Amino acid sequence: MKSLNEDLKTGQFKQIYLLFGEENYLKKQYKNRFIKAMLPDGDTMNYAYYEGKGVDVREVIDLAETLPFFAERRLIVFENTGFFKSAGADLADYIKEMPDTTYFIFIENEVDKRSKLYKAVKAKGHIVELPFQDETTLKKWILGQVRKENKQISESTVTYLLNKVGTDMENIQKELEKLFCYTLEKDSIMPQDVDAVCVTQISNHIFDMVNAVADKRQERALDLYYELLALKEPPMRILYLMTRQYRILHQVKDLIKKGYGRKEVASKAGLHPFAAGKYMDQAKQFKSSELLAIMEDSAEIEERVKTGRLTDTLAVELFIVKYSSKSER
């Protein structure tokens, strides 16, 4: 990201950029900043945008060959085209000979680094991966956003916010905007402000429910379940999300046994590094055999609901009651 910021600051742009990775917020931010920096405001004559699979490469090449209209450059942006996994060979050949006045920006979720197009872009342009940001980076970013509003927030409140709203930067940004409006007349943001206006992500709600089940806090677990029902979450979706949580915990527990640290667990389990730490802590509360038994029981409950032997709301409630009972281990 440092190199991207430097290019934006100096105005010395590479002819081709590839931005890829899981963090959609950063990809969106940099895409918009580069478009604004590389083209005069309102210049639609020299800008083209292609999204999704099925882009006609010949059409792109024809456009790329066209000289910019009373401007320094022509900019073509591609988003989630899948070119870096297939169908990008023709474009890779063209990139080697493309005119100096044409610039490309590619935005992708995943790329194949062995692909012909990836190698062509690497030879002529600049490639930056924008993955999920770690806990330290997220906290620094939030603190920076708060300081811009001339407000204060403690590190513990930042952690509380992350635990409530999750680690998706786009969602965090939306929740911060709500917090700034709510605390307009205040200098500091407190945990009670977070509770007042921020929406708990369903995944975090489920995480708290599983924690309550593990701690045998049956009343708390049921309260969380009823809150989800009040939010119009279907009981079978709640069961699915709980089962998914137990499946992740089983995988995390197995990775811990193999000696992997948080970064490796996050990578292998497909988790955000911040979430991986939480899962590793939660996994300690369960035995592997217990997690397997819970997942098997979940499948059986789903079958009983499908065959009409139990209503969905009652079935999930009984599931929570069974595993949050103090006698159940």
NORQUI-V608423 format. One record per residue. RES is the residue in three letters. D_FIRST is the distance of its C-alpha to the first C-alpha in whole Angstrom. Layout:
# NORQUI-V608423
RES&D_FIRST, RES&D_FIRST
This chain:
# NORQUI-V608423
MET&0, LYS&4, SER&5, LEU&5, ASN&6, GLU&9, ASP&10, LEU&11, LYS&12, THR&14, GLY&15, GLN&15, PHE&14, LYS&14, GLN&17, ILE&15, TYR&12, LEU&12, LEU&10, PHE&12, GLY&12, GLU&14, GLU&12, ASN&14, TYR&13, LEU&9, LYS&10, LYS&13, GLN&11, TYR&9, LYS&12, ASN&15, ARG&13, PHE&13, ILE&16, LYS&17, ALA&16, MET&17, LEU&21, PRO&23, ASP&24, GLY&27, ASP&26, THR&27, MET&29, ASN&26, TYR&24, ALA&24, TYR&23, TYR&24, GLU&23, GLY&25, LYS&27, GLY&30, VAL&28, ASP&31, VAL&29, ARG&32, GLU&31, VAL&28, ILE&29, ASP&32, LEU&29, ALA&27, GLU&30, THR&31, LEU&30, PRO&28, PHE&31, PHE&31, ALA&27, GLU&25, ARG&23, ARG&24, LEU&21, ILE&21, VAL&19, PHE&19, GLU&19, ASN&20, THR&22, GLY&23, PHE&23, PHE&21, LYS&23, SER&26, ALA&28, GLY&25, ALA&27, ASP&29, LEU&26, ALA&24, ASP&28, TYR&27, ILE&24, LYS&25, GLU&28, MET&26, PRO&27, ASP&24, THR&25, THR&23, TYR&19, PHE&18, ILE&15, PHE&15, ILE&14, GLU&16, ASN&16, GLU&18, VAL&18, ASP&21, LYS&19, ARG&23, SER&23, LYS&24, LEU&22, TYR&19, LYS&20, ALA&21, VAL&17, LYS&16, ALA&19, LYS&18, GLY&15, HIS&11, ILE&10, VAL&7, GLU&8, LEU&8, PRO&11, PHE&13, GLN&12, ASP&14, GLU&17, THR&16, THR&12, LEU&14, LYS&17, LYS&15, TRP&13, ILE&17, LEU&18, GLY&16, GLN&18, VAL&21, ARG&21, LYS&20, GLU&24, ASN&25, LYS&26, GLN&26, ILE&26, SER&26, GLU&24, SER&27, THR&27, VAL&23, THR&24, TYR&27, LEU&25, LEU&22, ASN&26, LYS&27, VAL&25, GLY&22, THR&19, ASP&18, MET&15, GLU&17, ASN&20, ILE&20, GLN&19, LYS&22, GLU&24, LEU&23, GLU&24, LYS&27, LEU&27, PHE&27, CYS&30, TYR&32, THR&31, LEU&32, GLU&35, LYS&33, ASP&31, SER&30, ILE&29, MET&31, PRO&31, GLN&34, ASP&32, VAL&30, ASP&33, ALA&34, VAL&32, CYS&29, VAL&30, THR&30, GLN&28, ILE&31, SER&29, ASN&29, HIS&32, ILE&33, PHE&32, ASP&34, MET&37, VAL&37, ASN&36, ALA&39, VAL&41, ALA&40, ASP&42, LYS&45, ARG&44, GLN&46, GLU&46, ARG&43, ALA&42, LEU&44, ASP&43, LEU&39, TYR&41, TYR&43, GLU&40, LEU&38, LEU&42, ALA&42, LEU&39, LYS&40, GLU&38, PRO&41, PRO&42, MET&42, ARG&38, ILE&38, LEU&40, TYR&37, LEU&34, MET&36, THR&37, ARG&33, GLN&33, TYR&35, ARG&34, ILE&31, LEU&32, HIS&35, GLN&32, VAL&30, LYS&33, ASP&34, LEU&31, ILE&31, LYS&35, LYS&33, GLY&31, TYR&28, GLY&25, ARG&23, LYS&20, GLU&22, VAL&24, ALA&21, SER&20, LYS&24, ALA&25, GLY&22, LEU&21, HIS&19, PRO&19, PHE&20, ALA&23, ALA&23, GLY&25, LYS&27, TYR&28, MET&29, ASP&31, GLN&33, ALA&34, LYS&36, GLN&38, PHE&39, LYS&41, SER&40, SER&44, GLU&43, LEU&40, LEU&42, ALA&45, ILE&43, MET&41, GLU&45, ASP&46, SER&44, ALA&45, GLU&48, ILE&48, GLU&46, GLU&49, ARG&51, VAL&50, LYS&50, THR&53, GLY&54, ARG&56, LEU&53, THR&51, ASP&48, THR&47, LEU&50, ALA&49, VAL&45, GLU&47, LEU&49, PHE&46, ILE&45, VAL&48, LYS&49, TYR&46, SER&45, SER&49, LYS&50, SER&52, GLU&50, ARG&48
